Amino acid sequence: MTTETRRIVFYRDEMLPPKPPPPATTGVIGWMRRNLFSDWWNTLLTFIGLYIIWLIVSWLVDFAILSAVFTGEDRNACLPKNGVEVGACWAFVNARFNQFMDGFYPTDQEWRYLLLYAVGIVLLVPLLIPKAPYKGLNALLLFGAYPLLAYLLLYGAPSLGLPVVETTQWGGLLLTLVIASVGIVISLPLGILFALGRRSELPVIRFLSIVFIEFWRGVPLITVLFMSSVMLPLFLPEDVTLDKVIRPLVGVALFAAAYMAEVVRGGLQAIPKGQYEAAQALGLTYWRMMGLIILPQALKLVIPGIVNTFIGLFKDTSLVSIIGLFDLLGIVQSALSDPKWSTPTTAATAYLFLALTYWLFCFGMSRYSIFMERYLHTGHKR
């Protein structure tokens, strides 16, 4: 028998299943090896960063929770005891919480803005859920009927049995939300219109849009608030007066609209020229082309910029305190002047409360923008 006849031939009729990657390269361990401990320098920076985080977090936990005072009637509850310093004076926040929420709104009428919050959440949440039905009706109720309801509930209507609450009594988080909500709702459509106007082929519209945008972007918001509060009434007829809250609302909305216009214009410039030519080839009019083809793509591209403008607007509402309005920041600062709660930790506690409140709203807007970016990303499974 020859060598060739004694050879055993072996072959596979199917592929072997792939082996899993080494455990050290996947999961949490793999991520840590790649990002935190890839070399000695990154390892050193990781340990330094962890040490700094530990110092900050341990101090914050001790100040805000472990050594904090949660109940008390006055400053004596938050003063050092037996020579031992106490932490955050949450008793002060607890005693002034209602004032921080609504300013000087009558206590027996607080149900009105609480009802307004509840209705707003019921209308807003379905609008933020992409697959929720009846979007058109929902938007109509939120942007059409809800502002009228807000006016009736917050300001009042004696004919409906709702006593009038002057805007001078509004304050705290209530006033902050009113200014921020109105500014956001008005600035986005205005910004879109001025962005389109700046790219218009009509010289007059383009010139007016450029003047508006550059004027408001070149003036600090503090100046805008002073102008709206002091100078705006000078341009109105003698028998016409604007409410003290309406004036900064107008200024903030126009100021934010100028920045929003530039954000939207960046998205419009990012759309390829072929999209415009394709829409024109289909015979679409200018507004149908913008509404159906160009703007949906442009706004999707600039979602981070739009939300960033919203976040900046929400935080900038704290500047209205310089014109005598007691927003959340203003009402907290005024409460700090009360000698009844004057302690070494009262101010730090108040500003920590402010920081957490602003952070919650801004972080919520940021996370929702990330969700929408992923949802609207091309190729996303819906």
Secondary structure as the mmCIF struct_conf table of DSSP 4:
data_model
#
loop_
_struct_conf.conf_type_id
_struct_conf.id
_struct_conf.beg_label_comp_id
_struct_conf.beg_label_asym_id
_struct_conf.beg_label_seq_id
_struct_conf.end_label_comp_id
_struct_conf.end_label_asym_id
_struct_conf.end_label_seq_id
HELX_RH_AL_P HELX_RH_AL_P1 THR A 3 ARG A 6
HELX_LH_PP_P HELX_LH_PP_P1 ARG A 7 VAL A 9
BEND BEND1 ASP A 13 GLU A 14
HELX_LH_PP_P HELX_LH_PP_P2 MET A 15 PRO A 22
HELX_RH_3T_P HELX_RH_3T_P1 PRO A 23 THR A 25
BEND BEND2 THR A 26 THR A 26
HELX_RH_AL_P HELX_RH_AL_P2 GLY A 27 ASN A 35
TURN_TY1_P TURN_TY1_P1 LEU A 36 LEU A 36
BEND BEND3 PHE A 37 ASP A 39
HELX_RH_AL_P HELX_RH_AL_P3 TRP A 40 VAL A 61
HELX_RH_PI_P HELX_RH_PI_P1 ASP A 62 LEU A 66
TURN_TY1_P TURN_TY1_P2 SER A 67 SER A 67
STRN STRN1 VAL A 69 VAL A 69
BEND BEND4 GLU A 73 ASP A 74
HELX_RH_3T_P HELX_RH_3T_P2 ARG A 75 CYS A 78
BEND BEND5 LEU A 79 LEU A 79
STRN STRN2 LYS A 81 LYS A 81
TURN_TY1_P TURN_TY1_P3 ASN A 82 GLY A 83
STRN STRN3 VAL A 84 VAL A 84
HELX_LH_PP_P HELX_LH_PP_P3 GLU A 85 VAL A 86
STRN STRN4 CYS A 89 CYS A 89
HELX_RH_AL_P HELX_RH_AL_P4 TRP A 90 ALA A 95
TURN_TY1_P TURN_TY1_P4 ARG A 96 ARG A 96
HELX_RH_AL_P HELX_RH_AL_P5 PHE A 97 ASP A 102
TURN_TY1_P TURN_TY1_P5 GLY A 103 PHE A 104
HELX_RH_3T_P HELX_RH_3T_P3 THR A 107 GLN A 109
HELX_RH_AL_P HELX_RH_AL_P6 GLU A 110 LEU A 128
BEND BEND6 ILE A 129 ILE A 129
TURN_TY1_P TURN_TY1_P6 PRO A 130 LYS A 131
BEND BEND7 PRO A 133 PRO A 133
HELX_RH_AL_P HELX_RH_AL_P7 LYS A 135 LEU A 140
HELX_RH_PI_P HELX_RH_PI_P2 LEU A 141 ALA A 145
HELX_RH_AL_P HELX_RH_AL_P8 TYR A 146 LEU A 154
TURN_TY1_P TURN_TY1_P7 TYR A 155 TYR A 155
STRN STRN5 ALA A 157 ALA A 157
HELX_RH_3T_P HELX_RH_3T_P4 PRO A 158 LEU A 160
TURN_TY1_P TURN_TY1_P8 GLY A 161 GLY A 161
STRN STRN6 LEU A 162 LEU A 162
HELX_RH_3T_P HELX_RH_3T_P5 THR A 167 GLN A 169
HELX_RH_AL_P HELX_RH_AL_P9 GLY A 172 ARG A 198
TURN_TY1_P TURN_TY1_P9 ARG A 199 ARG A 199
BEND BEND8 GLU A 201 LEU A 202
HELX_RH_AL_P HELX_RH_AL_P10 PRO A 203 ARG A 217
TURN_TY1_P TURN_TY1_P10 GLY A 218 GLY A 218
BEND BEND9 VAL A 219 VAL A 219
HELX_RH_AL_P HELX_RH_AL_P11 LEU A 221 PHE A 226
HELX_RH_PI_P HELX_RH_PI_P3 MET A 227 MET A 231
HELX_RH_3T_P HELX_RH_3T_P6 LEU A 232 PHE A 235
BEND BEND10 LEU A 236 LEU A 236
TURN_TY1_P TURN_TY1_P11 GLU A 238 ASP A 239
TURN_TY1_P TURN_TY1_P12 LYS A 244 VAL A 245
HELX_RH_AL_P HELX_RH_AL_P12 ILE A 246 ALA A 270
BEND BEND11 ILE A 271 ILE A 271
HELX_RH_AL_P HELX_RH_AL_P13 LYS A 273 ALA A 281
TURN_TY1_P TURN_TY1_P13 LEU A 282 GLY A 283
HELX_RH_AL_P HELX_RH_AL_P14 TYR A 286 MET A 289
HELX_RH_PI_P HELX_RH_PI_P4 MET A 290 ILE A 294
HELX_RH_AL_P HELX_RH_AL_P15 LEU A 295 LEU A 301
TURN_TY1_P TURN_TY1_P14 VAL A 302 VAL A 302
HELX_RH_AL_P HELX_RH_AL_P16 ILE A 303 ASP A 316
HELX_RH_3T_P HELX_RH_3T_P7 THR A 317 ILE A 323
TURN_TY1_P TURN_TY1_P15 GLY A 324 GLY A 324
STRN STRN7 ASP A 327 ASP A 327
HELX_RH_AL_P HELX_RH_AL_P17 LEU A 328 ALA A 335
TURN_TY1_P TURN_TY1_P16 LEU A 336 SER A 337
HELX_RH_3T_P HELX_RH_3T_P8 PRO A 339 TRP A 341
TURN_TY1_P TURN_TY1_P17 PRO A 344 THR A 345
HELX_RH_AL_P HELX_RH_AL_P18 THR A 346 LEU A 376
BEND BEND12 HIS A 377 HIS A 377
TURN_TY1_P TURN_TY1_P18 THR A 378 GLY A 379
#
